[in-house]
Amino acid sequence: MRVGFYFGRKIFSKAESGGAFTFAQSIFNQLCKTNINHEIFIFSDDADKFKNSNNVKFVKINRFYSNKNESFIKRLILKIPRKILRILQNKKYKSALNKSVIDNKINFMWFATPAYEYVNVPYAFTVWDLQHRLQTYFPEVSLDNEFEHREKYYNSVILKSSFVIIGNGGGKKEISKFYNYPENRIKILPLPTPDFVLRHDFKSEVKLGGEKYLFYPAQFWPHKNHVLILYAIRILKKKYNLDFKVIFTGSDKGNLDYIKSKVQELDLKNKVEFLGFVSIKKLIMFYKNAFALVFPSFFGPDNIPPLEAFTLGCPVIAARVSGSEYQLKDAALLFDPKNEFELVDCIKRLYENNNLKKELIEKGLKVAKSWTAKEYVESIFNIVDDFEKIRRCWD
């Protein structure tokens, strides 16, 4: 079959976008070196930046003159305003991606991320979370009509999809429950362990001196729950005389100033570092020298940082949320993300029990190596192979 892939308007989002970028890069790299019996087409607005290979063809999506930088003279020559071009395009094809799909005679589309544009061929759609349904109180899924937008979007895209891809059994139950979608067409493909940590040269160790620190790489959204770590390290110091620093990395999504104000309020100014977006080299260094990754995010079902920590020998202490048991298995200590005392207990247990630390590191490495981009892409084409027996019924 001729199978199309779409990661979004650009193949990679900005590196600052965190997990979305890491995921897309891992899957893309594996696709480009996968030998299969299908023809692979990758559609994007920036496809001209990539070279075709034996098994992958890159297709630049023609969006007419929707780019604001197109010259005014070109539009004058055409004598057709951009709005009219879009109307004509949408009337016939409904989306620029659909026109490219039709022109290239694609049999099946795979939306590798939750970015979707209309196509009139069968498709698989990837869902990362349905937190707008589960936790409507967080501003990032409720304000400015975000809930309404997501609900309209998922109702349309999920219900029409041939298959829905989700990370684990917890997410599968949510899709079936909220959208009454057939369970046999919900396919579980866990987020793969990122390429960059699997390629890491463990012989090139970088040691950091100074205080023990907890590490949390996450963008500053409210649901990321940075504040819980602040309360926990204050309790550790006051109640048990355990002195921990915390290092936060990640870009601001509107909640950074609030977290900084809580640092001042809790008198933790010398115990917290805000480093913003950091390079992969520094990220690896922080993982390898941290006492533990603390991951208190309220959102699941899958998250990438625990997989990174597993691979780099960093113990994981994570929030017990929908899906966490499926992804992390018994390789992490879990706590209630609303309860800083449970987090304190996990940190204290790890501090007092070196055998527990070694056990978590060993189990984590097994989990990380069991599911990589290679297995992810192989599973994609297992689904495609099976669907081919249906797709052959029509031209």
C-alpha positions in Angstrom: 0.0 0.0 0.0 0.9 3.6 -0.3 1.0 4.8 3.3 1.1 8.5 4.2 2.5 10.0 7.5 1.7 13.4 8.9 3.5 14.8 12.0 2.0 18.3 11.7 2.6 21.2 9.4 6.3 20.8 10.1 7.9 17.4 10.7 9.4 18.5 13.9 8.0 21.0 16.3 10.5 23.2 18.1 12.8 21.4 20.5 11.4 23.7 23.2 8.1 21.9 22.9 9.6 19.0 24.9 8.0 15.5 24.6 6.3 16.2 21.3 9.6 17.0 19.6 11.4 14.1 21.2 8.6 11.6 20.1 8.4 12.9 16.5 12.1 12.8 16.1 12.4 9.2 17.3 9.6 7.9 15.1 10.7 9.9 12.0 14.3 8.6 12.3 13.1 5.1 12.6 10.7 5.4 9.6 13.5 6.6 7.4 15.5 3.5 8.0 12.7 0.9 8.0 12.5 -1.5 5.1 9.0 -2.7 4.4 6.8 -3.8 1.6 4.8 -0.5 1.6 5.6 2.8 0.0 6.0 5.5 2.6 5.1 9.2 2.0 5.8 11.9 4.6 3.7 15.0 4.1 4.7 18.4 5.6 5.0 22.1 4.7 8.8 21.7 5.1 9.3 18.5 3.2 11.7 20.2 0.8 14.3 20.2 3.6 14.6 16.5 3.5 15.9 14.1 0.8 14.0 11.1 -0.5 15.4 7.7 0.2 14.7 4.2 -1.2 11.7 3.7 0.9 10.5 7.2 1.9 9.3 10.1 -0.3 8.8 13.5 1.2 5.8 15.6 -0.2 5.6 19.3 0.3 2.0 20.4 0.9 0.9 23.1 -1.4 -1.1 25.6 0.6 -1.4 28.1 -2.3 -0.5 31.6 -1.0 -1.5 31.1 2.6 2.0 32.1 3.6 2.0 35.7 4.8 5.5 36.2 3.3 4.4 35.5 -0.3 5.0 38.5 -2.4 2.2 40.9 -3.2 3.2 40.9 -6.9 2.5 37.2 -7.2 -1.0 37.6 -5.9 -1.6 40.5 -8.2 -0.5 38.4 -11.2 -2.9 35.7 -10.2 -5.6 38.3 -9.6 -7.1 36.0 -7.0 -7.0 36.9 -3.4 -5.7 34.3 -0.9 -9.2 34.0 0.7 -10.8 33.1 -2.6 -8.0 30.5 -3.3 -8.6 28.9 0.1 -12.4 28.8 -0.5 -11.9 27.1 -3.9 -9.4 24.7 -2.5 -11.6 23.8 0.5 -14.7 23.4 -1.6 -13.1 20.7 -3.7 -10.6 19.1 -1.3 -11.5 20.5 2.2 -7.8 20.7 3.1 -4.5 21.2 1.4 -3.2 17.9 2.9 -6.1 16.0 1.3 -5.2 17.3 -2.1 -1.6 16.1 -1.7 -2.9 12.7 -0.4 -5.2 12.4 -3.5 -2.5 13.5 -5.9 -0.1 10.8 -4.5 -2.8 8.1 -4.5 -2.4 7.3 -0.8 -4.3 4.3 0.5 -3.9 4.9 4.2 -2.9 7.8 6.4 -1.2 7.7 9.7 -1.4 10.8 11.9 1.7 10.2 14.0 0.8 13.0 16.5 -2.6 14.5 17.5 -2.3 17.0 14.6 -5.0 16.2 12.1 -6.2 17.7 8.8 -9.1 16.4 6.7 -8.4 13.5 4.4 -10.9 11.3 2.6 -8.9 8.1 2.9 -8.9 5.7 5.9 -6.6 6.8 8.7 -5.1 6.0 12.1 -5.2 8.8 14.6 -2.9 9.2 17.6 -4.2 10.4 20.9 -1.8 11.4 23.7 -4.3 12.3 26.4 -7.9 13.1 27.1 -7.3 15.3 30.1 -9.8 17.9 29.1 -12.4 15.3 30.0 -10.7 13.9 33.1 -9.5 17.1 34.7 -11.5 20.0 33.3 -10.4 22.3 36.2 -6.9 22.9 34.8 -6.8 26.3 33.0 -4.9 24.9 30.0 -7.8 22.6 29.1 -10.7 24.9 30.1 -10.0 28.6 29.5 -10.6 30.4 26.2 -12.9 27.7 24.9 -10.1 25.1 25.0 -12.4 22.5 26.3 -15.0 23.1 23.6 -12.3 23.2 20.9 -10.9 19.8 22.0 -14.2 18.2 22.4 -15.4 19.2 18.9 -12.0 18.1 17.5 -11.9 14.7 19.1 -15.6 13.9 18.5 -15.0 14.5 14.8 -11.5 13.0 14.3 -11.8 9.9 16.6 -15.2 8.8 15.5 -14.2 8.8 11.9 -10.8 7.1 12.3 -10.1 3.6 11.2 -7.9 3.1 14.3 -7.1 5.1 17.4 -3.6 4.9 18.8 -3.1 5.3 22.5 -0.2 4.6 24.9 -1.6 2.1 27.3 -4.7 0.3 28.7 -5.7 3.3 30.9 -6.0 5.5 27.8 -7.8 2.8 25.9 -10.6 2.6 28.5 -10.9 6.4 28.4 -11.4 6.5 24.6 -13.9 3.7 24.7 -15.8 5.4 27.6 -15.8 9.0 26.4 -16.3 8.5 22.7 -18.1 5.1 22.5 -15.5 3.9 20.1 -15.0 0.2 19.3 -12.4 -1.3 21.6 -11.0 -3.7 19.0 -10.0 -0.7 16.9 -8.1 1.0 19.7 -4.5 0.0 19.4 -2.0 0.3 22.3 1.4 1.6 21.2 3.3 3.0 24.3 5.5 6.0 23.8 8.9 4.7 22.8 12.1 5.4 24.7 13.7 8.3 23.0 16.6 7.7 20.6 19.0 10.3 22.2 19.2 8.5 25.5 19.6 5.0 23.9 22.5 6.4 21.9 24.2 7.9 24.9 27.8 6.8 25.5 27.8 5.6 29.1 31.6 5.7 29.2 31.6 9.5 28.9 30.5 10.3 32.5 30.1 13.8 33.7 30.1 14.2 37.5 28.6 17.1 39.3 29.6 18.1 42.8 27.6 19.9 45.5 24.3 19.1 47.1 21.9 16.3 46.3 19.2 17.4 43.9 15.9 16.3 42.6 15.4 16.8 38.9 12.2 17.7 37.0 12.3 18.5 33.3 8.9 19.9 32.4 7.3 22.9 30.8 5.6 25.3 33.2 2.0 24.4 32.8 -0.2 24.2 36.0 -0.8 20.5 35.5 2.9 19.8 35.8 2.5 20.4 39.5 6.0 21.9 40.2 4.6 23.3 43.5 4.3 19.9 45.1 8.1 19.4 44.9 8.6 22.8 46.7 6.4 21.7 49.6 8.1 18.3 49.7 11.7 19.7 50.0 10.6 22.1 52.7 9.1 19.2 54.7 12.2 17.1 54.2 14.4 19.8 55.7 12.2 20.9 58.6 11.0 17.5 59.7 13.9 15.1 58.8 16.8 17.5 58.3 17.3 16.1 54.8 18.7 18.9 52.6 17.7 18.6 48.9 17.9 21.1 46.0 15.6 20.9 43.0 16.5 21.7 39.4 13.7 22.6 37.0 14.3 22.7 33.3 11.7 23.5 30.6 10.1 26.5 28.9 7.4 28.7 30.4 3.8 28.1 29.5 2.4 30.8 31.7 2.9 29.3 35.2 6.6 30.1 35.8 6.1 33.4 37.7 3.6 31.7 40.0 6.1 28.9 40.9 8.9 31.5 41.5 6.6 33.4 43.8 6.0 30.2 45.8 9.7 29.7 46.1 9.9 33.1 47.7 6.9 32.4 49.9 8.3 29.1 51.2 11.8 30.6 51.7 13.5 28.2 49.2 15.4 30.7 47.1 18.7 29.0 47.6 17.2 25.5 47.0 15.7 25.9 43.6 17.3 26.5 40.1 15.3 27.5 37.1 17.4 26.7 34.0 14.8 27.0 31.2 15.3 25.0 28.0 18.6 23.1 28.0 20.6 21.2 25.5 20.4 17.4 25.2 24.0 17.2 26.6 23.0 19.1 29.7 19.8 17.2 30.1 21.7 13.9 30.1 24.1 15.3 32.7 21.3 16.4 35.0 19.6 12.9 34.8 22.8 11.0 35.5 23.8 13.1 38.5 20.3 13.5 40.1 19.3 11.8 43.3 16.0 11.0 41.4 13.7 12.2 38.8 10.5 13.5 40.5 7.6 13.5 38.1 4.5 14.9 39.9 2.4 15.7 36.7 -1.3 15.2 37.0 -1.6 14.2 33.3 -1.1 10.8 31.8 -1.5 8.1 30.5 2.1 8.2 29.1 5.0 10.5 29.8 8.5 10.6 28.2 10.8 11.9 31.0 10.5 8.7 33.1 11.7 6.7 30.1 14.7 9.0 29.7 15.5 8.6 33.4 15.2 4.8 33.3 17.7 4.6 30.4 20.2 6.9 32.1 20.2 5.2 35.5 18.2 7.8 37.3 15.6 6.4 39.9 12.1 7.5 39.2 9.5 8.8 41.7 6.3 9.6 39.8 2.7 10.6 40.3 0.1 7.8 40.5 -2.2 8.8 37.7 -4.4 7.1 35.1 -2.0 4.9 33.1 1.2 5.3 35.2 1.1 1.6 36.4 0.8 0.5 32.8 3.8 2.6 31.6 6.1 2.4 34.7 5.2 -1.0 36.0 7.1 -1.7 39.2 10.2 0.3 38.2 9.2 3.5 40.0 7.9 4.7 43.3 4.4 6.2 43.0 2.7 8.8 45.0 -0.6 10.8 45.1 0.1 14.0 43.2 -2.1 15.9 45.6 -0.1 14.7 48.7 3.3 16.2 49.3 3.7 13.9 52.4 3.5 10.8 50.2 6.2 12.3 48.0 8.3 13.0 51.1 7.9 9.4 52.1 9.1 8.2 48.7 12.2 10.4 48.7 13.0 9.4 52.3 12.6 5.7 51.5 15.0 6.0 48.5 17.5 8.0 50.6 17.6 5.4 53.4 17.6 2.3 51.2 20.4 2.0 48.7 19.3 -1.5 47.7 15.9 0.0 46.7 17.7 2.5 44.5 19.7 -0.2 42.7 16.6 -2.3 42.2 14.6 0.6 40.7 17.5 1.5 38.3 17.8 -2.2 37.1 14.0 -2.5 36.6 13.8 0.9 34.9 16.5 0.0 32.4 14.6 -3.2 31.4 11.4 -1.2 30.9 13.2 1.4 28.8 14.9 -1.1 26.5 11.8 -3.2 26.0 10.0 -0.6 23.8 11.9 1.6 21.4 11.1 3.5 18.2 12.0 0.3 16.3 9.2 -1.7 18.1 6.8 1.2 17.7 7.3 1.5 13.9 7.1 -2.3 13.5 3.8 -2.2 15.4 2.5 0.5 13.1 3.1 -1.6 10.0 1.6 -4.7 11.7 -1.6 -2.7 11.9 -1.1 -1.5 8.3 -0.5 -5.1 7.1 -3.7 -6.2 8.7 -5.7 -3.4 7.3 -4.4 -4.0 3.8 -6.7 -7.1 3.7 -9.7 -4.7 4.1 -8.3 -1.9 1.9 -7.9 -4.3 -1.1 -11.7 -4.4 -1.4 -11.8 -1.2 -3.4 -9.7 0.8 -5.8 
